[in-house]
Amino acid sequence: MKKLLLPLLLALLGTGGGVGAAMFLFPSAAEEEAPGPCGDVPAEGHEPEAALEEAETVADAPTTNEYAKMNNQFVIPVVRNGNADSMMLLSLSIEVPPGQQSVIFAHEPRLRDVFLQVLFDHSNTGGFDGNFTEAATMRNLRDALRAAGRAVLGEVVIDVLVTDIVRQRLQG
């Protein structure tokens, strides 16, 4: 009997607590009609239509850019003295105008190809040696990736962002 009573009691307490919290947090009718923190009630001499036109103007403002994350990481070998010393793992995202993510995904194989070539060149010129996260080194890499992306898709590519970068030493 005790085993049945405890779960029932806990269920009732949980339900009662949830209902009580909802009643406490739900705004009253007086709060709903009060002006909001931005002064939703029109000031004296202002027409509601003017406020509506102002809101429509804000709605017509350009939206923020979107980001298309490349589906897989890029794996780049770091070669020293003819041997692979370590591997670089990078994740990239491409900044695009609103509604253009599908263009990136439709051309992803071509983009991956040119990005890999840029990353291989960066590795072969020592870009992943030493302090590879230095601001100037990362800026050069992002600029080269952006130029390669624009060579494929033009102005659809606003920027290329390095979202993750890891160097993994190889055993041996």
C-alpha positions in Angstrom: 0.0 0.0 0.0 2.9 2.4 0.9 4.5 1.8 -2.5 1.3 2.9 -4.3 0.7 5.9 -2.1 4.1 7.6 -2.6 4.0 7.8 -6.4 0.4 9.1 -6.2 1.4 11.7 -3.7 4.4 12.8 -5.7 2.3 13.1 -8.9 -0.3 15.3 -7.1 2.4 17.5 -5.6 4.1 17.9 -9.0 0.8 18.7 -10.7 -0.2 21.2 -8.0 3.2 22.9 -8.1 3.0 23.2 -11.9 -0.5 24.7 -11.8 0.5 27.1 -9.0 3.6 28.2 -11.0 1.5 28.8 -14.1 -1.0 30.9 -12.1 1.7 32.9 -10.5 3.6 33.5 -13.8 0.6 34.1 -16.1 0.0 37.9 -16.6 -3.2 39.3 -15.3 -5.7 41.1 -17.5 -4.5 44.5 -16.1 -0.9 43.7 -17.0 -1.9 42.8 -20.6 -3.5 46.2 -21.2 -0.7 48.2 -19.6 1.8 49.8 -21.9 4.9 47.7 -22.6 8.4 48.6 -21.8 8.8 50.4 -25.1 5.7 52.5 -24.6 3.3 50.7 -26.8 0.5 53.2 -26.1 0.6 56.0 -28.6 1.6 59.4 -27.2 -0.7 62.3 -27.3 -1.0 63.7 -30.9 0.2 60.4 -32.5 -2.2 58.4 -34.5 -2.2 54.6 -34.2 -1.8 54.4 -38.0 1.6 56.2 -37.7 2.7 53.6 -35.2 1.6 50.9 -37.6 3.5 52.5 -40.5 6.6 52.8 -38.3 6.4 49.1 -37.4 6.0 48.1 -41.1 9.2 50.2 -41.9 11.1 48.2 -39.3 9.8 45.0 -40.7 11.0 45.9 -44.2 14.5 46.5 -42.9 17.1 43.9 -44.2 17.4 40.8 -42.1 20.6 39.4 -40.8 22.8 37.1 -42.9 22.6 33.3 -42.5 25.3 30.7 -42.0 25.6 27.4 -44.0 27.7 24.9 -42.1 29.7 22.6 -44.3 28.5 19.0 -43.6 31.8 17.4 -42.9 35.1 18.5 -41.3 38.2 19.1 -43.5 41.1 16.9 -42.7 44.5 18.3 -43.8 47.8 16.6 -43.4 50.8 18.6 -42.1 53.9 17.2 -43.9 57.4 17.7 -42.5 60.5 16.1 -44.1 58.3 14.1 -46.4 56.2 12.5 -43.6 52.8 13.4 -42.2 53.6 14.9 -38.8 50.1 15.8 -37.8 46.5 16.3 -39.1 44.5 19.5 -39.0 40.7 19.1 -38.5 38.7 22.2 -39.5 35.0 22.9 -39.6 33.8 25.7 -41.8 30.6 27.8 -42.2 29.8 30.1 -45.0 28.0 33.4 -44.4 25.4 34.0 -47.0 22.5 36.5 -47.7 19.1 35.5 -46.3 17.6 32.6 -48.2 20.8 31.5 -50.0 21.8 28.5 -47.8 20.4 26.1 -50.5 22.8 27.5 -53.0 25.7 26.6 -50.8 24.5 23.0 -50.3 23.8 22.6 -54.0 27.4 23.5 -54.8 29.0 21.9 -51.8 31.2 19.4 -53.7 32.8 22.2 -55.8 33.2 24.4 -52.7 34.8 21.5 -50.8 37.2 21.0 -53.6 38.4 24.6 -53.8 38.5 24.9 -50.0 40.6 21.8 -49.8 43.1 23.2 -52.3 43.4 26.4 -50.3 43.9 24.4 -47.1 46.5 22.2 -48.7 48.4 25.2 -50.0 48.1 26.8 -46.5 49.6 23.7 -44.9 52.4 23.3 -47.5 53.5 26.9 -46.9 53.8 26.3 -43.2 50.5 28.0 -42.2 49.7 25.2 -39.7 53.2 25.2 -38.1 53.9 26.8 -34.8 51.2 29.2 -33.6 48.7 28.5 -36.3 45.9 30.4 -34.5 47.8 33.7 -34.6 45.4 36.5 -35.8 47.3 37.4 -39.0 47.7 33.7 -40.0 44.0 33.1 -39.4 43.0 36.3 -41.3 45.1 35.1 -44.3 43.5 31.7 -44.2 39.9 33.2 -44.0 40.7 35.7 -46.8 42.0 32.9 -49.1 38.9 30.7 -48.3 36.6 33.6 -49.0 38.3 34.4 -52.3 38.1 30.7 -53.3 34.4 30.6 -52.4 33.6 33.8 -54.3 35.5 32.3 -57.3 32.9 29.5 -57.3 29.7 31.3 -56.2 30.4 35.1 -56.5 28.8 37.5 -54.1 26.6 34.7 -52.5 29.7 34.0 -50.3 29.9 36.9 -47.9 32.5 35.3 -45.6 34.0 32.0 -44.6 34.2 31.3 -40.9 36.5 28.8 -39.3 34.2 27.4 -36.6 36.5 24.7 -35.2 40.3 24.0 -35.7 42.3 21.2 -34.1 45.8 19.9 -34.7 46.2 16.2 -33.9 49.8 14.8 -33.7 50.3 11.5 -35.4 52.0 8.6 -33.5 55.4 7.6 -34.7 
